[in-house]
Amino acid sequence: MKKFLLAHYEKIILAVLLIAFAALLYYQLLFVQRAQNQDVAAKVNPVQMPSDYKPIDFSSGPKYKMETIFSEWNTVLPDEDTTTKTQMMVPYPMAECVYCHTLIPANAYPAIGETKNGKCPACGKALAPRIKIEDDLDSKDDENSNGISDEWEKEYRISDTDASSDEDNDGFSLLQEFKAKTDPTDPLSHPKYITQVYVDAISQQRFTGLELVSVDMTKSDKKDWVATFNVVRNNRKRSEFVRIDIGTFKNNNVDFSVVDIIVDEKTQAPIVYIQRVGKVERIACRPKQTVYDPAPRVRFLNSLFSRTFISSVGADFKLGTEKTGEELYTIISADPTTKEVVVESNGETPETFKLRPAPKDSSATEKGSSASSDSQSANTNSDSPFLQKQ
């Protein structure tokens, strides 16, 4: 049998295919015949329509003309406080919330000239009234149609018609400098770099290798209590025994000291507060739990150069270079919930700036997030005033 199958397997396969084709042809003929029988039955025994039935002429009836159906009189105009109604076939005017970046009805922003704030239906935050934007330049004032007035181009002898070009290499385009009324030929004259900085991410970092093991509280005076820590020194784990304000210990080349020890009223477990030597802070340590840096770490995005860098609350950072002018700032606070960071300039007249998350459609976010924060200093160019760690 096996030899027969091996000798005639091609003929067997062909026979199976022919049988399958014949079966499909048979069922197709049955289907056609059944359809013909139903058509004949419908003609022989037509369906009796109700006595009050009136045929409708869709071709001539005015109610069914496209002009009537899609006329503005048949559309549903949205109410001021309604977000679910919309005009037929017309997109509802939408806007982006400046806080949660959700698409919301445009009328959530109060009209120009209103004194009361609106409210975002998604996050509930107050929305300021809309402001009037200056009209585009008249074609007579902008012959090359690049968004920059001809008078301004003549004043600064601008020959390049590309509004995105940067003649003084300060990072800002001609169009940006035109809108800010700064000198496009002077690298020291430009909008503040901080206006182009956004918050990419906020996180809290843990101290690798640092762990509170136990606290000996047998003595009556807590200054005599001894806290035992596991630390990492020279890539090796070891134990350190420290007391309040006596001695220091090192973890990953960072010196710490114990500033206080308390007992949690709820759990009756000890809490040891430590601080880095030279800093004023209180870092809470609980037995067998991860120790986190109390100062959140912030990853910033400079949209001008699609670069990122990481710093923490209380630290300083610098924008720009000596050639384009240096701007020094200190991070005051960072809110991980809203991703808002408050920074203060370090100058004769300090200014406070609130930095918000980068827009979702910003192409710089994708480019910037791939850049390594550790390599920012190595890649620093004296002519590229991007974010630098101070």
C-alpha positions as CSV (number, residue, x, y, z in Angstrom):
1,M,0.0,0.0,0.0
2,K,2.8,2.3,0.9
3,K,4.6,1.6,-2.4
4,F,1.3,2.3,-4.3
5,L,0.8,5.6,-2.6
6,L,4.4,6.7,-3.3
7,A,4.1,5.7,-6.9
8,H,0.8,7.4,-7.6
9,Y,0.6,10.2,-5.0
10,E,0.4,12.9,-7.8
11,K,-2.6,11.2,-9.4
12,I,-4.3,10.8,-5.9
13,I,-3.8,14.5,-5.2
14,L,-5.3,15.5,-8.6
15,A,-8.3,13.2,-8.0
16,V,-9.0,14.9,-4.7
17,L,-8.8,18.3,-6.2
18,L,-11.2,17.3,-9.0
19,I,-13.7,16.0,-6.5
20,A,-13.5,19.2,-4.5
21,F,-14.0,21.3,-7.6
22,A,-17.0,19.2,-8.7
23,A,-18.6,19.6,-5.2
24,L,-18.2,23.4,-5.3
25,L,-19.6,23.5,-8.8
26,Y,-22.6,21.5,-7.7
27,Y,-23.3,23.8,-4.7
28,Q,-23.0,26.8,-6.9
29,L,-25.6,25.4,-9.3
30,L,-27.9,24.7,-6.3
31,F,-27.5,28.3,-5.1
32,V,-28.4,29.8,-8.6
33,Q,-31.4,27.5,-9.0
34,R,-32.7,28.4,-5.5
35,A,-32.3,32.1,-6.3
36,Q,-34.2,31.7,-9.6
37,N,-37.0,29.9,-7.8
38,Q,-37.4,32.7,-5.3
39,D,-37.6,35.3,-8.0
40,V,-40.3,33.3,-9.8
41,A,-42.2,32.9,-6.6
42,A,-42.1,36.7,-5.9
43,K,-43.5,37.4,-9.3
44,V,-46.2,34.7,-9.1
45,N,-47.2,35.6,-5.5
46,P,-46.4,39.3,-5.0
47,V,-46.4,40.7,-1.5
48,Q,-49.6,42.5,-0.7
49,M,-49.0,46.0,0.5
50,P,-51.2,47.7,3.2
51,S,-54.2,49.6,2.0
52,D,-52.8,52.9,3.3
53,Y,-49.4,52.4,1.7
54,K,-48.1,55.4,-0.3
55,P,-45.0,55.1,-2.4
56,I,-42.3,57.7,-1.8
57,D,-40.5,59.3,-4.7
58,F,-37.0,60.0,-3.3
59,S,-35.9,61.6,-6.6
60,S,-38.5,64.5,-6.6
61,G,-39.6,64.9,-3.0
62,P,-38.2,68.3,-1.7
63,K,-37.8,66.8,1.8
64,Y,-35.2,64.4,0.6
65,K,-33.0,66.8,-1.5
66,M,-29.4,67.1,-0.3
67,E,-29.8,70.9,-0.2
68,T,-32.5,70.5,2.4
69,I,-30.9,67.8,4.5
70,F,-27.6,69.6,4.8
71,S,-28.9,73.1,5.1
72,E,-27.8,75.2,8.1
73,W,-31.4,75.3,9.3
74,N,-31.3,71.5,10.0
75,T,-28.1,71.5,11.9
76,V,-27.9,71.4,15.7
77,L,-26.0,74.3,17.1
78,P,-24.1,73.5,20.3
79,D,-25.1,75.2,23.5
80,E,-22.5,77.2,25.5
81,D,-22.4,74.6,28.3
82,T,-22.9,71.5,26.1
83,T,-20.0,69.3,25.0
84,T,-21.9,66.4,23.4
85,K,-23.9,68.2,20.6
86,T,-22.3,69.1,17.3
87,Q,-23.2,70.4,13.9
88,M,-24.0,67.8,11.3
89,M,-20.8,66.9,9.3
90,V,-19.0,70.0,10.9
91,P,-16.1,69.4,13.4
92,Y,-16.8,70.8,16.8
93,P,-14.3,73.6,17.7
94,M,-11.8,72.0,20.0
95,A,-8.7,73.3,21.9
96,E,-5.9,71.8,24.0
97,C,-5.9,72.3,27.8
98,V,-2.7,73.9,28.8
99,Y,-2.5,71.8,32.0
100,C,-3.6,68.2,31.1
101,H,-3.2,68.6,27.3
102,T,-6.6,67.0,26.7
103,L,-8.7,68.1,23.8
104,I,-11.6,70.1,25.2
105,P,-14.4,72.3,23.7
106,A,-12.9,75.7,22.6
107,N,-15.6,77.5,24.5
108,A,-14.1,76.2,27.7
109,Y,-11.8,79.2,27.3
110,P,-13.7,82.4,28.0
111,A,-14.0,84.8,25.1
112,I,-11.7,87.8,24.5
113,G,-12.4,90.5,27.0
114,E,-14.0,88.3,29.7
115,T,-12.9,88.8,33.3
116,K,-13.8,85.4,34.7
117,N,-11.8,82.3,34.2
118,G,-13.2,79.2,32.5
119,K,-12.8,75.6,33.7
120,C,-11.3,72.6,32.0
121,P,-13.9,69.8,31.8
122,A,-11.2,67.2,32.0
123,C,-8.9,68.3,34.9
124,G,-11.0,71.0,36.4
125,K,-8.3,73.7,36.4
126,A,-9.0,77.3,35.7
127,L,-8.6,78.5,32.2
128,A,-7.7,82.1,31.5
129,P,-9.7,84.1,28.9
130,R,-8.5,84.1,25.3
131,I,-6.2,86.9,24.1
132,K,-6.2,88.7,20.8
133,I,-3.4,87.7,18.5
134,E,-2.1,90.2,16.1
135,D,-3.1,89.7,12.5
136,D,-0.6,88.4,10.0
137,L,1.5,90.9,8.1
138,D,-0.1,92.6,5.1
139,S,1.3,91.3,1.8
140,K,2.5,94.8,1.1
141,D,4.7,94.8,4.2
142,D,6.0,91.3,3.6
143,E,6.8,90.8,-0.1
144,N,8.7,87.5,0.4
145,S,5.8,86.1,2.6
146,N,8.1,84.7,5.4
147,G,6.2,86.3,8.3
148,I,8.8,89.1,8.8
149,S,8.2,92.7,7.8
150,D,10.4,94.1,5.1
151,E,11.1,97.1,7.2
152,W,12.6,95.0,10.0
153,E,14.7,93.0,7.4
154,K,16.1,96.2,6.0
155,E,16.8,97.6,9.4
156,Y,19.1,94.6,10.3
157,R,20.2,94.0,6.7
158,I,18.7,90.6,6.5
159,S,19.2,89.0,3.1
160,D,18.1,85.5,4.0
161,T,14.4,84.9,3.2
162,D,14.3,81.7,5.3
163,A,12.5,82.7,8.6
164,S,13.9,79.7,10.3
165,S,17.6,80.6,9.8
166,D,19.8,81.8,12.7
167,E,22.2,84.4,11.6
168,D,23.9,85.1,14.9
169,N,24.0,81.5,16.1
170,D,22.2,82.1,19.4
171,G,19.7,79.3,18.8
172,F,16.7,81.6,17.9
173,S,15.4,81.9,14.4
174,L,14.8,85.1,12.6
175,L,11.1,84.8,13.0
176,Q,11.5,84.3,16.8
177,E,13.7,87.3,17.1
178,F,11.4,89.4,15.0
179,K,8.4,88.5,17.3
180,A,10.5,89.2,20.4
181,K,11.9,92.5,18.9
182,T,15.5,91.5,19.5
183,D,18.6,92.0,17.4
184,P,19.1,89.1,15.1
185,T,22.7,90.1,14.4
186,D,23.8,90.2,18.0
187,P,24.3,86.8,19.8
188,L,23.7,88.5,23.2
189,S,20.3,89.9,22.1
190,H,17.6,87.2,22.1
191,P,14.6,86.0,24.1
192,K,15.4,84.3,27.4
193,Y,16.5,80.7,26.9
194,I,14.3,79.6,29.9
195,T,11.2,80.3,27.7
196,Q,12.2,77.4,25.5
197,V,12.8,74.9,28.3
198,Y,10.1,72.3,29.3
199,V,9.8,69.6,31.8
200,D,10.3,66.1,30.3
201,A,10.0,64.0,33.5
202,I,10.1,64.2,37.3
203,S,11.2,61.2,39.4
204,Q,12.6,60.4,42.8
205,Q,15.9,58.5,42.9
206,R,16.9,55.9,45.5
207,F,20.3,55.7,47.2
208,T,21.7,52.5,45.8
209,G,23.2,50.1,48.4
210,L,22.1,52.2,51.4
211,E,19.8,50.4,53.9
212,L,19.0,50.8,57.5
213,V,19.3,47.4,59.2
214,S,18.3,48.1,62.8
215,V,18.5,50.5,65.7
216,D,19.7,49.7,69.2
217,M,17.4,51.7,71.5
218,T,18.2,50.0,74.8
219,K,19.7,53.2,76.3
220,S,17.4,55.9,77.8
221,D,19.0,58.8,75.9
222,K,18.4,58.6,72.2
223,K,21.8,60.2,71.5
224,D,23.2,56.9,72.7
225,W,21.1,54.8,70.3
226,V,23.1,53.1,67.6
227,A,21.9,52.8,64.0
228,T,23.3,50.0,61.9
229,F,23.4,50.6,58.1
230,N,24.4,48.4,55.2
231,V,26.4,50.5,52.7
232,V,28.5,50.0,49.6
233,R,32.1,51.2,49.6
234,N,34.6,50.4,46.9
235,N,32.0,48.1,45.3
236,R,31.8,46.0,48.5
237,K,29.0,45.8,51.0
238,R,29.8,46.5,54.7
239,S,28.0,47.6,57.9
240,E,28.3,50.9,59.6
241,F,27.4,51.7,63.2
242,V,26.6,55.4,63.8
243,R,24.9,57.7,66.4
244,I,23.3,61.1,66.3
245,D,25.8,63.9,65.5
246,I,28.7,61.5,66.1
247,G,30.8,60.4,63.2
248,T,29.9,60.0,59.5
249,F,29.6,57.0,57.1
250,K,30.2,56.7,53.4
251,N,27.9,55.1,50.8
252,N,29.1,55.1,47.1
253,N,31.5,57.9,47.8
254,V,28.8,60.1,49.5
255,D,29.3,61.1,53.2
256,F,26.3,60.9,55.5
257,S,25.6,61.8,59.1
258,V,22.7,60.9,61.4
259,V,20.8,64.0,62.6
260,D,17.9,62.4,64.5
261,I,16.2,59.2,65.5
262,I,12.5,59.0,66.3
263,V,9.9,56.2,66.9
264,D,6.9,56.0,64.6
265,E,3.8,56.4,66.8
266,K,1.7,54.0,64.7
267,T,4.2,51.2,64.0
268,Q,6.5,51.8,66.9
269,A,9.4,51.3,64.4
270,P,12.4,53.5,64.5
271,I,12.9,56.2,61.8
272,V,16.5,57.4,61.3
273,Y,17.0,60.8,59.7
274,I,20.3,61.3,57.9
275,Q,21.8,64.0,55.7
276,R,24.6,64.4,53.2
277,V,27.5,66.2,54.7
278,G,27.5,69.9,53.8
279,K,23.7,69.9,53.1
280,V,20.7,70.8,55.2
281,E,18.2,68.1,54.7
282,R,16.4,65.2,56.4
283,I,16.4,61.9,54.6
284,A,14.1,59.4,56.3
285,C,15.4,55.8,56.7
286,R,13.2,52.9,57.8
287,P,14.4,49.4,58.6
288,K,14.7,47.1,55.5
289,Q,13.2,49.8,53.2
290,T,14.5,51.6,50.2
291,V,16.0,55.0,51.0
292,Y,14.9,57.8,48.5
293,D,16.5,61.1,47.8
294,P,14.0,63.7,49.1
295,A,14.8,66.1,46.3
296,P,13.0,65.1,43.1
297,R,15.1,64.8,40.0
298,V,13.9,66.6,36.9
299,R,14.7,65.9,33.3
300,F,14.5,69.1,31.3
301,L,14.0,69.5,27.5
302,N,15.5,72.4,25.6
303,S,13.3,72.6,22.5
304,L,15.7,74.8,20.7
305,F,18.4,72.1,20.5
306,S,16.4,68.9,21.2
307,R,18.6,68.1,24.2
308,T,17.9,67.0,27.7
309,F,19.7,67.1,31.0
310,I,18.9,66.0,34.6
311,S,19.2,68.0,37.8
312,S,17.4,68.0,41.2
313,V,15.5,70.4,43.4
314,G,17.9,72.8,45.0
315,A,20.6,72.5,42.4
316,D,21.7,75.2,39.9
317,F,21.9,75.0,36.1
318,K,23.1,77.2,33.4
319,L,21.7,78.1,30.0
320,G,23.7,79.6,27.2
321,T,27.4,80.3,26.8
322,E,29.7,83.3,27.3
323,K,29.3,84.2,23.6
324,T,25.5,84.1,23.7
325,G,25.1,85.2,27.4
326,E,24.8,82.9,30.4
327,E,21.6,82.5,32.3
328,L,21.9,81.0,35.8
329,Y,18.9,79.4,37.5
330,T,18.1,77.5,40.7
331,I,15.4,74.8,40.9
332,I,13.0,75.8,43.7
333,S,10.4,73.1,43.5
334,A,9.1,70.2,41.4
335,D,5.6,68.8,41.5
336,P,5.5,65.1,40.1
337,T,1.7,65.2,39.8
338,T,1.4,68.3,37.5
339,K,4.9,68.1,36.2
340,E,5.4,71.7,37.0
341,V,8.8,73.0,38.0
342,V,9.6,76.4,39.5
343,V,13.0,77.9,38.9
344,E,14.5,81.2,40.0
345,S,17.1,83.2,38.1
346,N,20.4,84.0,39.9
347,G,21.0,87.7,39.1
348,E,20.7,91.2,40.6
349,T,16.9,91.1,40.2
350,P,15.8,87.4,40.6
351,E,12.9,86.3,38.5
352,T,10.7,83.2,39.1
353,F,9.6,81.0,36.1
354,K,7.2,78.2,36.1
355,L,8.2,75.5,33.6
356,R,5.5,73.1,32.3
357,P,5.6,69.8,30.4
358,A,6.6,69.8,26.8
359,P,3.7,69.7,24.2
360,K,2.7,66.2,23.1
361,D,3.3,66.9,19.5
362,S,6.8,68.3,20.1
363,S,9.2,66.5,17.9
364,A,12.0,67.6,20.3
365,T,10.7,65.3,23.0
366,E,11.4,62.2,20.9
367,K,14.9,63.5,20.0
368,G,15.7,64.8,23.4
369,S,14.6,61.7,25.4
370,S,17.1,59.6,23.4
371,A,20.0,61.8,24.4
372,S,22.1,60.7,27.4
373,S,22.1,63.1,30.3
374,D,25.6,61.9,31.2
375,S,27.0,62.9,27.9
376,Q,25.7,66.4,27.8
377,S,28.9,68.0,29.1
378,A,31.0,66.0,26.7
379,N,29.0,67.1,23.7
380,T,28.9,70.7,24.7
381,N,29.8,73.1,21.9
382,S,30.8,76.6,22.8
383,D,28.4,77.8,20.0
384,S,25.5,75.7,21.2
385,P,23.8,77.3,24.3
386,F,21.8,74.3,25.4
387,L,21.0,73.2,29.0
388,Q,24.2,72.6,31.0
389,K,24.7,71.4,34.5
390,Q,26.2,74.1,36.8
